Amino acid sequence: VRINGWDVRVDQKDGYGVPPHVSSMSPL
């Protein structure tokens, strides 16, 4: 999903898209 130029993924737990570099730094 692209939002405001970011290619974001949807976090399966929280259910919202975040930038990939933020996702990779977040604990699973």
Contacts in CASP RR format, 6 or more apart in sequence:
PFRMAT RR
TARGET T0000
AUTHOR 0000-0000-0000
METHOD contacts of the structure
MODEL  1
VRINGWDVRVDQKDGYGVPPHVSSMSPL
1 7 0 8 1.000
1 8 0 8 1.000
1 9 0 8 1.000
1 10 0 8 1.000
1 17 0 8 1.000
2 8 0 8 1.000
3 17 0 8 1.000
6 19 0 8 1.000
7 20 0 8 1.000
8 17 0 8 1.000
8 18 0 8 1.000
8 19 0 8 1.000
8 20 0 8 1.000
9 17 0 8 1.000
9 18 0 8 1.000
9 20 0 8 1.000
9 23 0 8 1.000
10 16 0 8 1.000
10 17 0 8 1.000
11 17 0 8 1.000
11 18 0 8 1.000
11 23 0 8 1.000
11 26 0 8 1.000
18 26 0 8 1.000
END
